[in-house]
């Protein structure tokens, strides 16, 4: 297992889970109710689950619910024990539900963070539906069972039942009809046709005409009478009528079909799950013309880390420019910037010891450290330079400046560390998922950078500036010797 975990924003600390269950769009309310009772009983048996609120047959759209017969899935809102490890609890809930038979597709997600989804997505594009389905199936199979991978779902797995009427062009032509004509007759029979409007009490009302014997079964549709020049014939004598399955929605990007695979990590170490997905993408051979890219929280994390990395470099450059202008030297600011990697070392060590994952909040803490840790070093070096201007050697000035600044530097560092301790302990409420890693980074960096400022920095200063003094002394001695020898000639 890696020493340091890496994630995006971390666990939001919310003690809620959302479980979604789907038995297919054709499922009735009764079948969903029966399946929901199984899930409810399983959830009640999981230690750490306090309350379960169930909503059956509501998709959030009254129009869709009306046309789907009400069966639009089941949603469970779960309140958990806040003192329990939420990642472990979610894993136990997933295990309990995966063992249930005949409950359809069940997804478990943490809820309440309010920032971003914790899911990794694989975005697939392909030139046709067949290639898209093959790519989706291959990638789902490649990802399953890998380290850090929890639940997997593809939006291609959802489908709606429909009745397909495929007109035989030759048979229709023999009857004196075209494919379009047969399709229009079927369409006009199945749905009301607007024939005009009437005015009632000053309001225009549309008038629709509908057949009295609309087919309600596949057999009735097959027997639908189609008028031809030779008389009426059955629809199934001109076309094939069969029930089939089709996608709930069709999405395209630049003319190509697209699909998405959603992966819920089974661990709070996003790096492990992302590495598994990248390995699957690399090892899977896709059909010609199909492509797959990683997205979701993995893409968000990569983008955020890159931007914060550039911000760190910019901050270091700005600090260096300011110090060059202050000390009017190129060497001394470089000595002070040595404190930055030392601070980062202490920050990383403390993060590993505490087990808190490295995320965006941690990198923001490192960004803060750049300004914080350099401050004490600037104060110390500035005082040492003042002593040297008064005639002290670099060695004596370092000793005098270090002894003079020891107490203020320690007091400043300790005051900041103690002030951040409650945040580092995670006792600041639900916002701790941001404040805790930030505080840990700053505390670890302050400890190591303070030791650097008091021990390593004076040593480096003495080596660099002392060597400069010795060179100047040798140069002065050589010049003096030459000047003394000149009168002898």
C-alpha positions in Angstrom: 0.0 0.0 0.0 1.3 3.5 -0.8 2.6 5.6 2.1 0.5 8.6 1.1 -3.1 8.6 -0.1 -4.1 11.1 -2.8 -7.6 12.4 -3.5 -9.4 15.5 -4.8 -11.3 17.3 -2.0 -11.5 14.4 0.5 -14.3 13.2 2.6 -16.8 16.0 3.2 -17.7 14.5 6.6 -21.4 14.3 5.8 -23.0 11.3 7.4 -25.5 10.6 4.6 -25.6 8.1 1.8 -27.8 8.0 -1.3 -28.8 4.6 -2.8 -30.5 4.5 -6.2 -32.2 1.3 -7.5 -33.4 0.6 -11.0 -35.4 -2.4 -12.2 -35.8 -1.0 -15.7 -38.0 1.6 -17.1 -40.8 -1.0 -17.7 -41.0 -2.0 -14.1 -44.3 -1.5 -12.3 -44.8 0.2 -9.0 -45.7 -3.1 -7.4 -42.5 -4.8 -8.5 -40.4 -1.8 -7.4 -42.2 -1.9 -4.0 -41.4 -5.6 -3.5 -37.8 -5.1 -4.4 -37.5 -2.0 -2.2 -38.6 -4.0 0.8 -35.7 -6.3 0.3 -33.2 -3.4 0.1 -34.7 -1.7 3.2 -34.3 -4.9 5.3 -30.7 -5.3 4.1 -29.9 -1.6 5.0 -31.4 -2.0 8.5 -29.0 -4.9 9.1 -25.9 -2.8 8.4 -24.2 -1.5 11.5 -23.9 2.3 11.4 -27.1 2.9 9.4 -29.5 5.0 11.5 -32.4 6.0 9.3 -33.6 5.0 5.8 -36.1 7.2 3.8 -37.4 5.5 0.7 -39.0 7.1 -2.4 -40.6 4.7 -4.9 -41.5 5.5 -8.5 -40.5 9.1 -8.7 -38.0 10.3 -11.2 -38.3 14.0 -10.4 -40.4 14.6 -13.5 -44.2 14.3 -13.2 -44.5 14.2 -17.0 -42.1 11.3 -17.3 -43.8 9.5 -14.4 -47.2 9.9 -16.0 -46.1 8.3 -19.3 -43.9 5.6 -17.7 -46.7 4.2 -15.5 -45.0 5.5 -12.4 -42.2 3.0 -12.2 -39.1 5.2 -12.4 -36.8 3.6 -9.8 -36.3 3.8 -6.1 -34.2 6.3 -4.1 -33.0 5.7 -0.5 -31.8 8.5 1.6 -29.7 7.1 4.5 -28.5 8.8 7.6 -25.5 7.2 9.2 -23.6 7.3 12.5 -21.3 10.3 12.2 -18.6 8.6 14.4 -18.3 5.6 12.0 -15.7 5.5 9.1 -18.0 6.6 6.2 -15.8 5.0 3.5 -15.9 1.6 5.3 -19.6 2.0 6.0 -20.3 2.7 2.3 -18.3 -0.4 1.4 -20.3 -2.6 3.8 -23.6 -1.2 2.4 -22.4 -2.0 -1.1 -21.5 -5.6 0.0 -24.9 -6.1 1.7 -26.9 -4.9 -1.4 -24.8 -6.8 -3.9 -25.8 -10.1 -2.3 -29.5 -9.5 -2.8 -31.3 -11.3 -5.7 -33.7 -9.7 -8.2 -33.3 -6.1 -7.0 -32.0 -4.7 -10.3 -29.1 -2.2 -10.5 -28.2 -0.6 -7.2 -25.8 2.3 -6.8 -24.4 3.7 -3.5 -23.0 7.2 -3.3 -21.9 9.6 -0.6 -24.1 12.7 -0.6 -24.1 16.2 0.9 -20.6 17.4 0.0 -21.9 20.0 -2.3 -18.7 20.4 -4.3 -18.2 17.7 -6.9 -19.0 14.1 -7.6 -16.5 11.5 -6.2 -17.0 9.2 -9.3 -14.5 8.5 -12.0 -15.9 8.5 -15.5 -14.7 6.9 -18.8 -16.0 8.9 -21.7 -16.3 6.8 -24.9 -16.9 7.9 -28.5 -17.5 5.6 -31.4 -18.6 5.9 -35.0 -21.6 3.6 -34.6 -23.8 1.9 -31.9 -22.2 -1.5 -32.3 -18.7 -0.2 -31.8 -19.9 1.9 -28.8 -21.5 -1.1 -27.1 -18.4 -3.3 -27.7 -16.1 -0.6 -26.3 -18.3 -0.1 -23.2 -18.5 -3.9 -22.5 -14.8 -4.3 -23.0 -13.9 -1.4 -20.7 -16.4 -2.5 -18.0 -14.8 -6.0 -18.0 -11.3 -4.6 -17.9 -12.0 -2.3 -14.9 -13.9 -4.9 -12.8 -12.0 -6.4 -9.9 -9.0 -4.0 -10.1 -7.6 -2.2 -7.0 -9.6 0.6 -5.7 -12.6 0.0 -8.0 -16.1 -0.2 -6.4 -19.3 -0.1 -8.3 -19.4 0.2 -12.1 -22.2 1.3 -14.3 -22.6 2.2 -18.0 -25.4 4.5 -19.4 -25.7 2.0 -22.2 -27.1 -0.6 -19.9 -30.3 1.4 -19.4 -32.9 0.6 -22.1 -36.6 1.2 -22.9 -38.9 -1.4 -24.4 -40.6 -0.4 -27.7 -42.4 -2.1 -30.6 -40.5 -2.0 -33.9 -42.5 -2.0 -37.1 -40.1 -2.8 -40.0 -41.8 -2.3 -43.4 -40.9 -4.7 -46.2 -40.3 -2.4 -49.1 -41.1 -5.0 -51.8 -44.4 -6.2 -50.2 -45.5 -2.6 -49.6 -44.7 -1.7 -53.2 -46.7 -4.7 -54.4 -49.7 -3.4 -52.4 -49.2 0.1 -54.0 -47.8 1.7 -50.8 -44.5 3.2 -49.8 -42.7 2.7 -46.5 -43.6 6.2 -45.5 -47.2 5.7 -46.3 -47.4 2.5 -44.1 -45.6 4.3 -41.3 -48.0 7.3 -41.5 -51.1 5.0 -41.3 -49.7 3.2 -38.2 -48.7 6.6 -36.6 -52.1 8.1 -37.2 -53.8 5.1 -35.7 -51.7 5.0 -32.6 -51.9 8.7 -31.7 -54.7 11.3 -31.9 -54.6 13.7 -34.8 -55.5 17.4 -34.5 -58.3 18.2 -36.9 -59.1 21.8 -36.0 -59.9 24.2 -33.2 -63.1 25.5 -31.7 -63.7 28.6 -29.6 -65.3 28.0 -26.2 -66.0 31.1 -24.0 -63.5 33.1 -25.9 -60.7 30.5 -25.6 -59.4 28.4 -28.5 -59.5 24.7 -27.9 -57.8 22.1 -30.1 -59.9 19.2 -31.4 -58.3 15.8 -31.8 -59.6 12.7 -33.6 -58.6 9.2 -32.4 -59.6 5.7 -33.5 -61.9 3.9 -31.2 -60.1 0.6 -31.4 -56.4 1.6 -30.9 -54.2 -1.5 -30.7 -52.9 -2.1 -27.2 -51.0 -5.4 -27.7 -48.4 -6.6 -30.2 -50.9 -9.1 -31.7 -53.5 -6.3 -32.1 -51.0 -4.1 -33.9 -50.1 -7.0 -36.2 -53.8 -7.3 -37.1 -54.1 -3.6 -37.8 -56.0 -3.2 -41.2 -54.0 -1.2 -43.8 -56.1 0.1 -46.7 -54.7 -0.6 -50.2 -56.0 -0.4 -53.7 -57.0 -4.1 -53.6 -58.7 -3.8 -50.2 -57.5 -3.9 -46.5 -54.7 -6.2 -45.5 -53.1 -6.9 -42.1 -50.0 -4.9 -41.1 -48.0 -8.1 -40.5 -48.4 -8.9 -44.2 -46.5 -5.8 -45.1 -44.1 -5.4 -42.1 -42.4 -7.2 -39.3 -43.8 -6.3 -35.9 -41.8 -7.2 -32.8 -41.0 -5.9 -29.3 -37.4 -4.7 -28.9 -35.2 -2.7 -26.5 -33.6 0.7 -27.2 -31.4 3.2 -25.4 -33.1 5.6 -23.0 -31.1 8.5 -24.6 -28.7 8.9 -27.5 -25.8 11.4 -27.2 -23.4 12.5 -29.9 -20.3 14.5 -30.0 -19.2 15.9 -33.4 -21.4 13.4 -35.1 -20.1 10.4 -33.2 -22.1 8.3 -30.6 -20.9 8.7 -27.0 -21.3 6.8 -23.8 -20.1 7.1 -20.2 -18.9 4.5 -17.7 -19.3 5.7 -14.1 -16.9 4.2 -11.5 -17.3 4.6 -7.7 -13.9 4.2 -6.0 -13.9 1.7 -3.1 -11.2 3.6 -1.3 -10.4 7.2 -0.2 -7.1 6.9 -2.1 -8.2 8.2 -5.5 -4.7 7.7 -7.0 -5.2 3.9 -6.7 -8.5 3.9 -8.5 -7.3 6.3 -11.1 -4.2 4.2 -11.8 -6.4 1.1 -12.2 -8.6 2.9 -14.7 -5.6 4.2 -16.7 -4.2 0.7 -16.8 -7.5 -0.7 -18.1 -7.6 2.1 -20.8 -4.1 1.3 -21.9 -4.6 -2.5 -22.0 -8.0 -2.6 -23.7 -8.1 -2.9 -27.5 -11.1 -0.9 -28.8 -12.9 -1.2 -32.1 -11.6 0.9 -35.1 -12.6 4.5 -34.7 -13.5 4.2 -31.0 -11.7 6.3 -28.3 -11.9 6.4 -24.5 -10.7 9.0 -22.1 -10.7 9.3 -18.3 -12.9 12.0 -16.8 -15.0 12.8 -13.7 -13.2 13.4 -10.5 -9.9 12.1 -11.9 -9.9 14.7 -14.6 -10.9 17.4 -12.1 -8.0 16.4 -9.8 -5.4 16.4 -12.5 -6.5 19.8 -13.7 -6.6 21.3 -10.2 -3.2 19.8 -9.3 -1.6 21.2 -12.5 -3.0 24.7 -11.8 -1.9 24.7 -8.2 1.6 23.5 -9.3 1.9 26.5 -11.6 0.6 28.7 -8.7 3.4 27.3 -6.5 6.1 28.1 -9.0 4.7 31.6 -9.5 4.6 32.2 -5.8 8.3 31.1 -5.4 9.3 33.4 -8.3 7.5 36.4 -6.8 9.0 35.8 -3.4 12.4 35.6 -4.9 12.0 38.8 -6.8 10.8 40.6 -3.7 13.8 39.4 -1.7 16.3 40.3 -4.4 14.9 43.9 -4.3 15.1 43.9 -0.5 18.6 42.4 0.0 20.0 43.7 -3.3 21.7 40.3 -3.7 21.0 37.2 -5.9 22.7 34.8 -3.5 21.0 35.5 -0.2 17.4 35.1 -1.5 18.5 31.7 -2.9 19.6 30.7 0.6 16.2 31.7 2.0 14.4 29.7 -0.6 16.1 26.5 0.6 13.5 26.7 3.4 10.7 25.9 1.0 11.7 22.3 0.2 12.5 21.8 3.9 9.0 23.0 4.7 7.5 20.7 2.1 9.4 17.8 3.6 8.0 18.3 7.1 4.5 18.9 5.7 4.6 15.6 3.7 6.0 13.6 6.7 3.3 14.8 9.0 0.6 14.1 6.4 1.9 10.5 6.0 2.0 10.0 9.8 -1.6 11.3 10.3 -2.9 9.3 7.3 -4.8 12.3 5.9 -4.9 12.1 2.0 -3.1 14.7 -0.1 -5.6 16.8 -1.9 -6.4 20.3 -3.2 -6.6 21.6 0.4 -3.1 20.3 1.1 -1.6 22.0 -1.9 -3.3 25.3 -0.8 -1.6 24.8 2.5 1.8 24.4 0.7 1.0 27.6 -1.2 0.5 29.4 2.2 3.7 27.9 3.5 5.8 29.6 0.9 5.1 33.0 2.4 5.0 31.8 6.0 8.3 30.0 6.2 10.3 32.6 4.3 9.2 35.3 6.8 11.2 34.1 9.7 14.2 33.5 7.5 14.0 37.1 6.2 13.9 38.5 9.7 16.9 36.5 10.7 19.1 37.3 7.6 18.1 41.0 7.7 19.4 41.3 11.3 22.6 39.4 10.4 23.2 41.8 7.6 22.8 44.7 9.9 25.4 43.3 12.3 27.8 42.8 9.3 27.3 46.4 8.3 28.4 47.3 11.8 31.7 45.5 11.2 31.1 42.0 12.5 32.3 39.0 10.5 29.8 36.7 8.9 30.5 34.1 11.7 30.1 36.5 14.5 27.0 38.2 12.9 25.3 34.8 12.5 25.9 33.9 16.1 24.7 37.3 17.3 21.6 37.4 15.0 20.6 33.8 15.8 20.7 34.3 19.5 18.7 37.6 19.1 16.0 36.1 16.9 15.7 32.7 18.5 12.9 33.6 20.9 10.8 35.6 18.5 11.0 32.9 15.8 10.1 30.1 18.2 7.2 32.2 19.7 5.8 33.0 16.2 6.0 29.3 15.0 4.5 27.9 18.3 1.7 30.4 18.3 0.7 29.5 14.7 1.0 25.8 15.4 -1.1 25.9 18.6 -3.7 28.0 16.8 -4.0 25.5 14.0 -4.1 22.4 16.3 -7.9 22.3 16.6 -8.2 22.3 12.8 -5.6 19.6 12.5 -7.5 17.4 15.0 -10.6 17.7 12.8 -12.8 19.3 15.5 -14.0 22.2 13.4 -17.2 20.5 12.2 -18.2 19.5 8.7 -15.7 21.9 7.1 -12.9 19.7 8.4 -12.4 18.0 5.1 -10.8 21.2 3.9 -9.4 22.7 7.1 -7.8 19.6 8.5 -5.3 18.7 5.7 -4.5 22.4 5.3 -3.7 22.8 9.0 -1.6 19.6 9.0 0.4 20.8 6.0 1.1 24.2 7.6 2.0 22.7 11.0 4.4 20.1 9.5 6.0 22.7 7.3 6.4 25.2 10.2 8.1 22.6 12.4 10.7 21.6 9.8 11.2 25.2 8.4 11.7 26.6 11.9 14.5 24.0 12.6 16.0 25.0 9.2 15.8 28.7 10.0 17.5 28.2 13.4 20.1 25.6 12.4 20.7 25.0 8.7 20.2 28.5 7.4 22.8 30.1 9.7 25.3 27.4 8.7 24.7 27.9 4.9 24.9 31.7 5.4 28.2 31.4 7.2 29.6 29.1 4.5 28.5 31.3 1.6 29.2 34.7 3.1 32.2 33.5 5.0 33.8 32.2 1.8 33.0 35.6 0.2 34.7 37.4 3.1 37.8 35.2 2.8 38.1 35.8 -0.9 37.8 39.5 -0.3 40.4 39.3 2.4 42.8 37.4 0.2 42.2 39.9 -2.7 42.8 42.8 -0.3 46.0 41.2 1.0 47.3 40.5 -2.5 46.6 44.1 -3.5 48.3 45.4 -0.3 51.4 43.3 -1.0 51.6 44.6 -4.6 51.3 48.1 -3.3 54.0 47.6 -0.8 56.4 46.1 -3.3 55.9 48.9 -5.9 58.2 51.5 -4.2 61.1 49.1 -4.0 61.4 49.3 -7.8 
